[in-house]
Amino acid sequence: KNGRRGSLNGRLSIKGKQGHIAYPHLAENPIHLLSPALTELCSIEWDQGNEDFPPTSFQVSNINSGTGATNVIPGTAEVVFNFRYSTEVTHEELKQRVHAILDKHALKYELNWELSGQPFRTASGQLLEAVQQAISDVTGYQTTLSTSGGTSDGRFIAPTGTQVIELGPLNATIHQIDECVATADLDTLSDIYERLLSYLLVD
């Protein structure tokens, strides 16, 4: 990885009016109020990405509402969502577009934002070339640069202006039950790191 997309989280609370499910005219169901706006948010093409980054994606990670009873219209609906965004859009632009949609649907809401990291990319340079050569020497593979995937600690290092390249074991089981890494991959990775250091520390 020679870069990562930005990550922007939103915690949205839609306000309705709790009531008995047999008397819907005396209540406001926040799930029903939310549904058209959420459908619109899920269907938008936020951007088309570029040669360095895939398109921005919007994903809902959690929805919660109701008391657990079958005969109560809830008073609120809570939604947690995330943008993984490219350099074609800023986090401020994403916020503005979301608020515009919620306002268009005349929702009563609270929305709290958390910026987890801004997008970054490391162009060709000494570090990238050394990493590619070390991987080729040890594995015989020619690397393909990518900025896809989740966030990483690189988001905290990149703003300092330094080069950031990420390499590690395969993540085929990431965030799954029984997430694991093959021990043989760790041996290979150790050899790559050793070769990489030999390139970087040569006078």
Backbone as a chain_set.jsonl record, in Angstrom:
{"seq": "KNGRRGSLNGRLSIKGKQGHIAYPHLAENPIHLLSPALTELCSIEWDQGNEDFPPTSFQVSNINSGTGATNVIPGTAEVVFNFRYSTEVTHEELKQRVHAILDKHALKYELNWELSGQPFRTASGQLLEAVQQAISDVTGYQTTLSTSGGTSDGRFIAPTGTQVIELGPLNATIHQIDECVATADLDTLSDIYERLLSYLLVD", "coords": {"N": [[0.84, -1.182, 0.0], [0.645, 2.13, -0.935], [-0.676, 4.257, -0.036], [-3.722, 5.515, 1.448], [-7.307, 5.669, 1.644], [-9.362, 8.375, 2.909], [-11.177, 8.425, 6.049], [-14.338, 8.891, 7.316], [-16.607, 9.186, 9.88], [-20.058, 8.995, 10.83], [-22.572, 9.66, 13.238], [-25.835, 9.352, 13.502], [-28.9, 10.572, 14.661], [-32.272, 10.195, 14.453], [-35.199, 11.909, 15.132], [-38.361, 11.038, 16.268], [-41.704, 10.401, 17.279], [-42.703, 8.659, 20.008], [-45.158, 6.06, 20.377], [-48.269, 4.179, 20.572], [-48.539, 1.328, 18.547], [-50.928, 0.781, 17.317], [-52.093, 3.184, 16.969], [-51.055, 5.005, 14.868], [-51.382, 7.584, 13.908], [-51.04, 9.216, 16.024], [-48.423, 9.244, 16.554], [-44.947, 9.461, 15.441], [-43.073, 7.681, 13.319], [-39.731, 7.153, 13.451], [-38.151, 5.45, 11.95], [-39.544, 5.068, 9.573], [-39.516, 7.713, 8.718], [-36.813, 8.094, 8.276], [-36.131, 6.302, 6.234], [-36.468, 7.07, 3.348], [-34.443, 9.045, 3.048], [-32.155, 7.623, 3.786], [-32.102, 5.674, 1.815], [-31.537, 7.3, -0.375], [-28.978, 8.254, 0.327], [-27.547, 5.877, 0.193], [-27.581, 5.334, -2.494], [-26.209, 7.204, -3.925], [-23.637, 8.29, -6.158], [-20.731, 9.251, -5.083], [-18.249, 10.111, -5.987], [-16.025, 9.379, -8.735], [-13.605, 8.366, -8.162], [-10.041, 8.169, -8.883], [-6.936, 7.786, -10.712], [-5.337, 6.999, -8.669], [-6.917, 6.391, -6.45], [-9.732, 4.408, -5.42], [-13.325, 4.824, -6.015], [-15.201, 6.93, -3.749], [-16.871, 5.489, -0.973], [-19.969, 4.824, 0.714], [-21.124, 3.466, 3.663], [-23.404, 1.85, 5.805], [-23.014, 0.934, 9.137], [-24.267, 0.343, 11.525], [-27.622, 0.108, 12.754], [-30.134, 1.143, 14.931], [-33.096, 0.932, 16.807], [-36.188, 1.304, 18.574], [-37.99, -0.345, 21.313], [-37.95, -2.992, 21.744], [-40.358, -4.099, 22.106], [-43.354, -5.317, 20.481], [-45.454, -3.683, 19.942], [-44.956, -0.977, 20.021], [-44.298, 2.125, 18.663], [-41.209, 3.473, 17.897], [-39.323, 6.193, 19.434], [-36.958, 7.286, 18.56], [-34.391, 6.803, 16.077], [-31.298, 5.353, 15.487], [-28.363, 5.674, 13.587], [-25.289, 4.535, 12.407], [-22.674, 5.388, 10.298], [-20.195, 5.26, 7.639], [-17.802, 6.904, 5.618], [-15.456, 5.977, 3.196], [-13.183, 7.75, 1.638], [-12.009, 9.288, -1.394], [-9.401, 11.34, -2.905], [-10.836, 12.973, -4.495], [-12.818, 14.325, -3.274], [-13.533, 16.275, -0.352], [-13.605, 15.87, 3.269], [-15.223, 17.816, 4.369], [-16.878, 18.538, 2.251], [-18.32, 16.16, 1.948], [-19.732, 16.096, 4.37], [-21.361, 18.38, 4.048], [-22.962, 17.589, 1.883], [-24.35, 15.4, 2.945], [-25.804, 16.611, 5.046], [-27.396, 18.296, 3.488], [-29.08, 16.478, 2.178], [-30.446, 15.27, 4.34], [-31.732, 17.535, 5.338], [-33.32, 18.181, 3.16], [-35.218, 16.188, 3.27], [-36.602, 16.982, 5.435], [-36.037, 16.174, 8.079], [-35.943, 15.738, 11.633], [-33.113, 15.886, 13.384], [-29.987, 14.836, 14.89], [-26.545, 14.993, 14.26], [-23.443, 13.707, 14.614], [-20.031, 14.015, 13.871], [-16.987, 12.277, 13.101], [-13.732, 12.446, 12.182], [-11.639, 10.077, 11.052], [-9.312, 9.819, 9.608], [-7.377, 11.395, 7.044], [-7.097, 11.18, 3.438], [-4.089, 9.852, 1.954], [-1.112, 9.645, -0.043], [1.854, 8.12, -1.181], [4.249, 8.97, -3.433], [6.505, 7.822, -6.055], [9.773, 7.034, -4.873], [12.707, 6.783, -2.785], [12.041, 5.007, -0.646], [9.747, 3.595, -1.577], [10.777, 2.38, -3.895], [12.767, 0.756, -2.778], [11.261, -0.99, -1.212], [9.719, -2.322, -3.169], [11.78, -3.613, -4.575], [12.884, -5.266, -2.589], [10.743, -7.0, -2.015], [10.5, -8.268, -4.484], [13.01, -9.535, -4.644], [12.888, -11.436, -2.56], [10.486, -12.877, -2.888], [9.977, -13.094, -5.593], [7.869, -11.844, -6.753], [6.304, -9.249, -8.627], [5.319, -6.128, -7.579], [2.088, -4.541, -7.134], [0.868, -1.35, -6.85], [-1.347, 0.05, -4.417], [-4.161, 1.75, -2.96], [-6.303, 0.921, -1.607], [-8.535, -0.603, 0.842], [-8.655, -0.676, 4.494], [-8.245, 1.793, 7.164], [-5.059, 2.814, 8.566], [-2.197, 3.081, 10.754], [-0.635, 4.68, 9.252], [-1.961, 7.004, 8.583], [-1.485, 8.788, 10.614], [1.181, 9.305, 10.378], [1.741, 10.174, 7.772], [0.894, 12.962, 7.544], [3.13, 14.336, 8.491], [4.796, 14.639, 6.411], [6.561, 12.722, 5.6], [7.653, 9.768, 3.739], [5.399, 7.081, 3.305], [4.943, 3.72, 3.325], [3.215, 0.68, 3.253], [3.503, -2.68, 4.164], [2.811, -6.096, 4.671], [1.562, -9.168, 6.182], [-0.836, -11.341, 4.476], [-4.306, -10.383, 4.375], [-6.611, -11.956, 4.294], [-8.513, -12.939, 6.05], [-9.37, -10.818, 7.539], [-10.96, -9.135, 10.215], [-12.789, -11.179, 10.488], [-14.396, -14.035, 12.056], [-12.143, -16.095, 13.806], [-9.861, -14.848, 12.762], [-6.69, -14.88, 11.227], [-3.132, -15.436, 10.631], [-0.817, -16.909, 8.449], [1.921, -18.756, 9.681], [4.137, -19.215, 8.089], [4.109, -17.05, 6.408], [5.004, -15.033, 8.06], [7.697, -15.615, 8.344], [8.572, -15.172, 5.728], [7.966, -12.453, 5.531], [9.707, -11.385, 7.433], [12.145, -11.868, 6.136], [11.84, -10.154, 3.971], [11.772, -7.648, 5.245], [14.363, -7.597, 6.281], [15.916, -7.565, 3.937], [14.992, -5.169, 2.886], [15.946, -3.286, 4.764], [18.646, -3.559, 4.276], [18.9, -2.309, 1.828], [18.103, 0.318, 2.438], [19.86, 1.207, 4.381], [22.341, 1.285, 3.305], [25.294, 3.097, 2.682]], "CA": [[0.0, 0.0, 0.0], [1.38, 3.39, -0.948], [-1.61, 5.301, 0.364], [-5.003, 5.073, 2.003], [-8.424, 6.601, 1.569], [-9.781, 8.991, 4.153], [-12.271, 7.759, 6.755], [-15.2, 9.84, 8.003], [-17.712, 8.505, 10.55], [-21.207, 9.787, 11.239], [-23.547, 9.072, 14.158], [-27.056, 10.075, 13.181], [-30.077, 10.266, 15.474], [-33.505, 10.726, 13.88], [-36.184, 12.073, 16.184], [-39.767, 10.87, 15.935], [-42.567, 10.493, 18.461], [-43.09, 7.323, 20.436], [-46.592, 5.862, 20.582], [-48.812, 2.825, 20.387], [-48.491, 0.977, 17.119], [-52.296, 0.759, 16.804], [-52.517, 4.572, 16.762], [-49.92, 5.65, 14.204], [-51.653, 8.998, 13.672], [-50.637, 9.931, 17.229], [-46.974, 9.069, 16.701], [-44.121, 9.648, 14.241], [-42.115, 6.579, 13.299], [-38.469, 7.672, 12.902], [-37.62, 4.514, 10.944], [-40.222, 5.411, 8.323], [-39.035, 9.032, 8.305], [-35.423, 7.968, 7.844], [-35.922, 5.383, 5.109], [-36.193, 7.688, 2.034], [-33.141, 9.719, 3.057], [-31.11, 6.608, 3.823], [-32.067, 5.094, 0.473], [-30.842, 8.247, -1.244], [-27.562, 8.252, 0.687], [-26.943, 4.619, -0.256], [-27.607, 5.221, -3.956], [-25.431, 8.296, -4.529], [-22.25, 8.139, -6.597], [-20.098, 10.415, -4.458], [-17.257, 10.496, -6.982], [-15.603, 8.232, -9.545], [-12.225, 8.031, -7.861], [-9.057, 8.61, -9.866], [-5.98, 6.706, -10.999], [-4.684, 6.609, -7.421], [-7.871, 5.997, -5.419], [-11.047, 3.938, -5.855], [-14.389, 5.783, -5.692], [-15.665, 7.072, -2.374], [-17.981, 4.594, -0.635], [-20.786, 5.108, 1.894], [-21.632, 2.22, 4.213], [-24.031, 1.868, 7.125], [-22.464, -0.143, 9.954], [-25.192, 0.014, 12.61], [-28.933, 0.749, 12.864], [-30.763, 0.735, 16.178], [-34.319, 1.652, 17.124], [-37.242, 0.509, 19.204], [-37.884, -0.768, 22.706], [-37.984, -4.445, 21.794], [-41.761, -4.503, 22.12], [-43.945, -5.426, 19.14], [-46.597, -2.776, 19.781], [-44.548, 0.386, 20.329], [-43.575, 2.906, 17.661], [-40.068, 4.067, 18.616], [-39.201, 7.645, 19.422], [-35.73, 7.668, 17.863], [-33.659, 5.799, 15.296], [-29.873, 5.676, 15.478], [-27.638, 5.109, 12.454], [-23.851, 4.8, 12.341], [-22.219, 5.152, 8.925], [-18.809, 5.597, 7.368], [-17.297, 7.172, 4.273], [-14.062, 5.819, 2.824], [-13.254, 8.728, 0.558], [-10.84, 9.523, -2.236], [-8.958, 12.733, -2.966], [-11.74, 13.722, -5.368], [-13.773, 15.03, -2.42], [-13.024, 16.516, 0.996], [-14.55, 15.467, 4.3], [-16.188, 18.894, 4.552], [-17.866, 18.42, 1.165], [-19.183, 15.03, 2.273], [-20.627, 16.547, 5.432], [-22.344, 19.31, 3.486], [-23.909, 16.854, 1.031], [-25.215, 14.604, 3.815], [-26.744, 17.528, 5.701], [-28.357, 18.777, 2.482], [-30.07, 15.418, 1.946], [-31.276, 15.151, 5.535], [-32.574, 18.723, 5.404], [-34.305, 18.086, 2.082], [-36.276, 15.283, 3.726], [-37.242, 17.642, 6.576], [-35.88, 15.331, 9.259], [-35.453, 16.287, 12.898], [-31.985, 14.992, 13.605], [-28.677, 15.243, 15.38], [-25.518, 14.261, 13.531], [-22.091, 13.94, 15.124], [-19.022, 13.556, 12.931], [-15.637, 11.957, 13.572], [-12.775, 12.224, 11.089], [-10.644, 9.098, 11.496], [-8.059, 10.009, 8.89], [-7.486, 11.977, 5.715], [-6.391, 10.367, 2.435], [-2.698, 10.184, 1.673], [-0.466, 8.804, -1.06], [3.293, 8.296, -1.331], [4.677, 8.79, -4.824], [7.786, 7.125, -6.219], [10.889, 7.584, -4.114], [13.663, 5.792, -2.293], [11.39, 3.983, 0.167], [8.892, 2.766, -2.424], [11.62, 1.565, -4.778], [13.446, -0.251, -1.959], [10.249, -1.986, -0.83], [9.399, -3.13, -4.344], [12.926, -4.459, -4.892], [13.014, -6.277, -1.535], [9.688, -7.995, -2.225], [10.863, -9.026, -5.676], [14.17, -10.376, -4.337], [12.554, -12.526, -1.642], [9.328, -13.686, -3.324], [9.892, -13.187, -7.046], [6.652, -11.158, -7.199], [6.33, -7.836, -8.974], [4.241, -5.548, -6.785], [1.099, -3.614, -7.677], [0.567, -0.327, -5.847], [-2.765, 0.126, -4.094], [-4.578, 2.615, -1.853], [-7.582, 0.396, -1.127], [-8.503, -1.211, 2.163], [-9.037, 0.11, 5.656], [-7.292, 2.78, 7.648], [-3.89, 2.276, 9.244], [-1.461, 4.126, 11.472], [-0.011, 5.573, 8.282], [-2.702, 8.277, 8.552], [-0.896, 9.683, 11.602], [2.565, 9.571, 9.99], [1.774, 10.877, 6.488], [0.833, 14.431, 7.63], [4.438, 14.917, 8.808], [5.496, 14.857, 5.153], [7.478, 11.628, 5.304], [7.15, 8.702, 2.875], [4.711, 6.018, 4.038], [4.631, 2.518, 2.556], [2.761, -0.376, 4.151], [3.551, -4.042, 3.67], [2.632, -7.038, 5.763], [0.973, -10.457, 5.795], [-2.134, -11.318, 3.807], [-5.417, -10.103, 5.29], [-7.782, -12.637, 3.726], [-9.514, -13.218, 7.092], [-9.446, -9.636, 8.384], [-12.214, -8.857, 10.93], [-13.671, -12.339, 10.483], [-14.204, -14.978, 13.155], [-10.911, -16.867, 13.627], [-8.86, -14.113, 11.982], [-5.396, -15.529, 11.43], [-2.038, -15.219, 9.692], [0.018, -18.109, 8.312], [3.252, -18.564, 10.265], [5.127, -19.172, 7.006], [4.118, -15.68, 5.885], [5.814, -14.215, 8.959], [9.101, -15.861, 7.986], [8.814, -14.463, 4.468], [7.937, -11.026, 5.821], [10.959, -11.067, 8.114], [13.199, -11.818, 5.117], [11.627, -8.933, 3.179], [12.211, -6.512, 6.056], [15.83, -7.616, 6.356], [16.434, -7.114, 2.641], [14.647, -3.751, 2.776], [16.889, -2.516, 5.568], [19.962, -3.56, 3.625], [18.864, -1.272, 0.77], [17.915, 1.661, 2.98], [20.943, 1.594, 5.273], [23.607, 1.33, 2.587], [25.786, 4.468, 2.527]], "C": [[0.881, 1.24, 0.0], [0.465, 4.563, -0.628], [-2.879, 4.678, 0.908], [-6.062, 6.139, 1.756], [-8.666, 7.262, 2.927], [-10.952, 8.231, 4.75], [-13.032, 8.781, 7.586], [-16.406, 9.095, 8.567], [-18.817, 9.479, 10.911], [-22.101, 8.996, 12.175], [-24.799, 9.925, 14.093], [-28.203, 9.612, 14.075], [-31.284, 10.978, 14.867], [-34.569, 10.768, 14.975], [-37.599, 11.927, 15.62], [-40.609, 11.119, 17.169], [-43.046, 9.101, 18.818], [-44.589, 7.236, 20.662], [-46.991, 4.411, 20.397], [-48.925, 2.532, 18.905], [-49.875, 0.922, 16.479], [-52.827, 2.161, 16.518], [-51.406, 5.368, 16.093], [-50.13, 7.142, 13.964], [-51.281, 9.857, 14.88], [-49.13, 9.855, 17.47], [-46.281, 9.422, 15.395], [-43.038, 8.592, 14.268], [-40.801, 7.055, 12.67], [-37.832, 6.744, 11.87], [-38.235, 4.827, 9.589], [-39.731, 6.763, 7.801], [-37.645, 8.952, 7.7], [-35.271, 7.263, 6.501], [-35.672, 6.068, 3.766], [-34.825, 8.371, 1.965], [-32.007, 8.711, 3.037], [-30.977, 5.919, 2.468], [-31.313, 6.001, -0.489], [-29.347, 8.263, -0.95], [-26.848, 7.006, 0.161], [-26.816, 4.532, -1.775], [-26.749, 6.265, -4.665], [-24.064, 7.798, -5.005], [-21.522, 9.396, -6.128], [-18.976, 10.97, -5.324], [-16.861, 9.228, -7.739], [-14.174, 7.8, -9.228], [-11.275, 8.621, -8.896], [-8.016, 7.506, -10.035], [-5.27, 6.212, -9.737], [-5.641, 6.041, -6.373], [-9.156, 5.454, -6.036], [-12.115, 4.959, -5.474], [-14.721, 5.797, -4.2], [-16.859, 6.147, -2.135], [-18.653, 5.047, 0.65], [-21.352, 3.786, 2.376], [-22.234, 2.453, 5.591], [-23.494, 0.682, 7.915], [-23.401, -0.565, 11.091], [-26.498, 0.784, 12.454], [-29.581, 0.233, 14.139], [-31.995, 1.59, 16.437], [-35.274, 0.722, 17.859], [-36.938, 0.087, 20.623], [-37.754, -2.273, 22.842], [-39.402, -4.987, 21.828], [-42.318, -4.52, 20.699], [-45.04, -4.4, 18.899], [-46.263, -1.329, 20.101], [-43.809, 1.002, 19.142], [-42.429, 3.621, 18.374], [-40.049, 5.587, 18.507], [-37.972, 8.145, 18.684], [-35.199, 6.494, 17.05], [-32.213, 6.258, 15.202], [-29.182, 4.947, 14.328], [-26.168, 5.509, 12.552], [-23.389, 4.466, 10.922], [-20.795, 5.643, 8.754], [-18.608, 5.897, 5.893], [-15.835, 6.753, 4.217], [-13.913, 6.642, 1.545], [-11.909, 8.967, -0.121], [-10.435, 10.996, -2.165], [-9.811, 13.577, -3.906], [-12.746, 14.557, -4.572], [-13.122, 15.244, -1.059], [-14.058, 16.049, 2.022], [-15.588, 16.557, 4.557], [-17.272, 18.86, 3.47], [-18.83, 17.275, 1.435], [-20.187, 15.41, 3.356], [-21.743, 17.427, 4.872], [-23.397, 18.574, 2.659], [-24.859, 16.007, 1.861], [-26.248, 15.495, 4.496], [-27.805, 18.033, 4.723], [-29.446, 17.741, 2.225], [-31.0, 15.273, 3.144], [-32.228, 16.34, 5.66], [-33.663, 18.688, 4.332], [-35.484, 17.217, 2.477], [-36.945, 15.766, 5.011], [-37.189, 16.796, 7.843], [-35.472, 16.161, 10.471], [-34.316, 15.366, 13.334], [-30.846, 15.671, 14.339], [-27.649, 14.383, 14.663], [-24.156, 14.671, 14.055], [-21.075, 13.279, 14.198], [-17.714, 13.245, 13.643], [-14.765, 11.648, 12.365], [-11.684, 11.298, 11.593], [-9.298, 9.286, 10.814], [-8.311, 10.593, 7.519], [-6.709, 11.132, 4.708], [-4.95, 10.816, 2.255], [-2.162, 9.218, 0.625], [1.012, 9.146, -1.121], [3.679, 7.994, -2.771], [6.019, 8.059, -4.854], [8.893, 7.838, -5.46], [11.75, 6.452, -3.594], [12.971, 4.664, -1.533], [10.563, 3.045, -0.693], [9.73, 1.846, -3.307], [12.323, 0.454, -4.004], [12.481, -1.361, -1.546], [9.939, -2.908, -2.003], [10.542, -4.085, -4.68], [13.082, -5.572, -3.865], [11.969, -7.38, -1.697], [10.018, -8.88, -3.414], [12.016, -9.988, -5.386], [13.772, -11.618, -3.547], [11.48, -13.452, -2.212], [9.293, -13.936, -4.823], [8.676, -12.474, -7.615], [6.943, -9.707, -7.552], [5.102, -7.181, -8.332], [3.317, -4.668, -7.619], [0.744, -2.633, -6.582], [-0.941, -0.229, -5.645], [-2.999, 1.094, -2.943], [-5.902, 2.135, -1.266], [-7.435, -0.141, 0.286], [-8.861, -0.232, 3.261], [-8.006, 1.16, 6.021], [-6.118, 2.072, 8.323], [-3.215, 3.411, 9.994], [-0.7, 5.051, 10.538], [-0.677, 6.931, 8.225], [-2.138, 9.282, 9.549], [0.522, 10.111, 11.21], [2.629, 10.444, 8.736], [1.701, 12.403, 6.618], [2.153, 15.096, 7.994], [5.255, 15.188, 7.557], [6.458, 13.75, 4.778], [6.842, 10.627, 4.342], [6.532, 7.599, 3.746], [4.373, 4.889, 3.074], [4.247, 1.428, 3.55], [2.898, -1.727, 3.466], [3.47, -4.976, 4.867], [2.016, -8.328, 5.269], [-0.37, -10.279, 5.108], [-3.25, -11.081, 4.82], [-6.717, -10.75, 4.806], [-8.873, -12.88, 4.765], [-9.747, -12.003, 7.991], [-10.859, -9.4, 8.912], [-13.22, -9.998, 10.847], [-13.455, -13.15, 11.757], [-12.992, -15.844, 12.816], [-9.937, -16.177, 12.67], [-7.476, -14.691, 12.275], [-4.4, -15.127, 10.346], [-1.212, -16.497, 9.64], [1.414, -17.839, 8.866], [4.334, -18.493, 9.187], [5.22, -17.766, 6.416], [4.972, -14.768, 6.759], [7.3, -14.395, 8.671], [9.465, -15.108, 6.711], [8.887, -12.963, 4.707], [9.217, -10.573, 6.518], [12.117, -10.954, 7.12], [13.086, -10.552, 4.27], [12.119, -7.716, 3.953], [13.739, -6.445, 6.128], [16.443, -7.103, 5.058], [16.166, -5.616, 2.457], [15.633, -2.88, 3.551], [18.274, -2.473, 4.923], [20.029, -2.524, 2.522], [18.855, 0.126, 1.369], [19.112, 2.146, 3.795], [22.313, 1.599, 4.615], [24.017, 2.785, 2.4], [25.856, 4.845, 1.053]], "O": [[1.765, 1.378, 0.846], [0.79, 5.716, -0.913], [-3.077, 3.465, 0.833], [-5.769, 7.331, 1.669], [-8.225, 6.76, 3.96], [-11.64, 7.486, 4.052], [-12.46, 9.451, 8.446], [-17.143, 8.447, 7.823], [-18.56, 10.633, 11.253], [-22.362, 7.814, 11.949], [-24.824, 11.063, 14.562], [-28.444, 8.414, 14.225], [-31.314, 12.205, 14.778], [-34.805, 9.772, 15.658], [-37.981, 12.584, 14.652], [-40.265, 11.953, 18.008], [-43.716, 8.442, 18.024], [-45.22, 8.205, 21.084], [-46.167, 3.544, 20.108], [-49.349, 3.376, 18.116], [-50.001, 1.005, 15.257], [-53.881, 2.317, 15.901], [-50.871, 6.305, 16.686], [-49.16, 7.888, 13.829], [-51.212, 11.081, 14.775], [-48.631, 10.349, 18.481], [-46.93, 9.654, 14.375], [-42.176, 8.606, 15.148], [-40.764, 7.332, 11.471], [-37.065, 7.191, 11.017], [-37.538, 4.851, 8.574], [-39.551, 6.943, 6.596], [-37.333, 9.651, 6.735], [-34.38, 7.595, 5.72], [-34.728, 5.681, 3.078], [-34.133, 8.287, 0.95], [-31.006, 8.915, 2.35], [-29.868, 5.615, 2.027], [-30.54, 5.527, -1.321], [-28.535, 8.282, -1.875], [-25.694, 7.072, -0.261], [-26.026, 3.738, -2.284], [-26.584, 6.206, -5.884], [-23.419, 6.99, -4.337], [-21.679, 10.47, -6.709], [-18.78, 12.184, -5.379], [-17.32, 8.134, -7.411], [-13.598, 6.973, -9.934], [-11.667, 9.475, -9.691], [-8.212, 6.396, -9.539], [-4.674, 5.135, -9.736], [-5.217, 5.285, -5.498], [-9.624, 5.968, -7.052], [-11.842, 5.869, -4.69], [-14.543, 4.803, -3.496], [-17.745, 6.032, -2.982], [-18.009, 5.579, 1.554], [-21.984, 3.06, 1.609], [-21.664, 3.152, 6.429], [-23.511, -0.448, 7.427], [-23.333, -1.699, 11.564], [-26.498, 1.955, 12.074], [-29.579, -0.97, 14.4], [-31.953, 2.813, 16.306], [-35.166, -0.501, 17.765], [-35.798, 0.149, 21.082], [-37.48, -2.779, 23.93], [-39.631, -6.177, 21.608], [-41.814, -3.821, 19.82], [-45.51, -4.255, 17.77], [-47.15, -0.535, 20.413], [-42.809, 0.455, 18.676], [-42.665, 4.31, 19.366], [-40.667, 6.18, 17.622], [-37.937, 9.289, 18.233], [-35.528, 5.338, 17.316], [-31.939, 7.414, 14.878], [-29.392, 3.751, 14.123], [-25.847, 6.679, 12.755], [-23.68, 3.385, 10.408], [-20.256, 6.347, 9.607], [-19.173, 5.228, 5.028], [-15.051, 7.126, 5.09], [-14.448, 6.277, 0.498], [-10.843, 8.863, 0.486], [-11.052, 11.789, -1.454], [-9.541, 14.763, -4.094], [-13.444, 15.399, -5.138], [-12.251, 14.471, -0.661], [-15.229, 15.856, 1.696], [-16.721, 16.249, 4.928], [-18.442, 19.124, 3.747], [-20.028, 17.4, 1.18], [-21.367, 15.074, 3.256], [-22.918, 17.236, 5.187], [-24.582, 18.898, 2.726], [-26.041, 15.897, 1.532], [-27.434, 15.168, 4.518], [-28.972, 18.181, 5.087], [-30.614, 18.097, 2.071], [-32.215, 15.164, 2.975], [-33.387, 16.177, 6.04], [-34.793, 19.114, 4.572], [-36.617, 17.474, 2.069], [-37.754, 15.052, 5.605], [-38.167, 16.709, 8.586], [-34.753, 17.153, 10.351], [-34.544, 14.191, 13.62], [-30.753, 16.897, 14.402], [-27.856, 13.184, 14.478], [-23.762, 15.833, 13.955], [-21.242, 12.128, 13.793], [-17.376, 13.863, 14.653], [-15.029, 10.704, 11.62], [-10.893, 11.676, 12.456], [-8.259, 8.948, 11.381], [-9.34, 10.32, 6.9], [-5.763, 10.44, 5.083], [-4.629, 11.998, 2.385], [-2.69, 8.123, 0.435], [1.385, 10.319, -1.113], [3.458, 6.887, -3.263], [6.586, 7.726, -3.814], [8.948, 9.067, -5.408], [11.532, 5.289, -3.935], [13.279, 3.492, -1.75], [10.665, 1.826, -0.555], [9.419, 0.663, -3.446], [12.464, -0.661, -4.507], [12.848, -2.536, -1.534], [9.901, -4.128, -1.849], [10.301, -5.239, -5.033], [13.382, -6.709, -4.232], [12.278, -8.56, -1.532], [9.837, -10.097, -3.361], [11.994, -11.133, -5.837], [14.253, -12.718, -3.821], [11.553, -14.669, -2.041], [8.652, -14.883, -5.28], [8.463, -12.49, -8.828], [7.717, -9.027, -6.879], [3.977, -7.64, -8.528], [3.703, -4.128, -8.656], [0.355, -3.044, -5.489], [-1.716, -0.403, -6.586], [-2.152, 1.245, -2.062], [-6.55, 2.862, -0.513], [-6.344, -0.134, 0.855], [-9.307, 0.886, 3.004], [-7.035, 1.389, 5.3], [-6.184, 0.877, 8.611], [-3.619, 4.569, 9.878], [-0.18, 6.082, 10.965], [-0.037, 7.916, 7.858], [-2.287, 10.49, 9.363], [1.006, 11.152, 11.654], [3.464, 11.343, 8.642], [2.387, 13.096, 5.866], [2.291, 16.307, 7.825], [6.275, 15.874, 7.611], [7.111, 13.83, 3.737], [5.626, 10.637, 4.151], [7.078, 7.237, 4.788], [3.613, 5.076, 2.124], [4.897, 1.277, 4.583], [2.463, -1.901, 2.328], [3.997, -4.68, 5.94], [1.951, -8.562, 4.062], [-0.966, -9.203, 5.152], [-3.163, -11.515, 5.968], [-7.789, -10.153, 4.901], [-10.043, -13.013, 4.404], [-10.269, -12.15, 9.096], [-11.831, -9.455, 8.159], [-14.403, -9.787, 11.116], [-12.454, -12.975, 12.452], [-12.832, -16.276, 11.674], [-9.27, -16.833, 11.87], [-7.135, -14.959, 13.427], [-4.758, -14.569, 9.31], [-0.938, -17.102, 10.677], [2.02, -16.813, 8.556], [5.332, -17.792, 9.353], [6.289, -17.343, 5.977], [5.596, -13.833, 6.256], [8.071, -13.438, 8.746], [10.524, -14.488, 6.622], [9.753, -12.279, 4.161], [9.744, -9.5, 6.224], [12.961, -10.066, 7.236], [14.093, -9.95, 3.897], [12.799, -6.854, 3.397], [14.328, -5.367, 6.046], [17.377, -6.303, 5.08], [17.011, -4.888, 1.936], [16.097, -1.858, 3.047], [18.982, -1.47, 5.018], [21.078, -1.922, 2.293], [19.528, 1.022, 0.861], [19.355, 3.349, 3.892], [23.322, 1.877, 5.262], [23.199, 3.618, 2.008], [26.248, 5.963, 0.719]]}, "num_chains": 1, "name": "protein.A"}
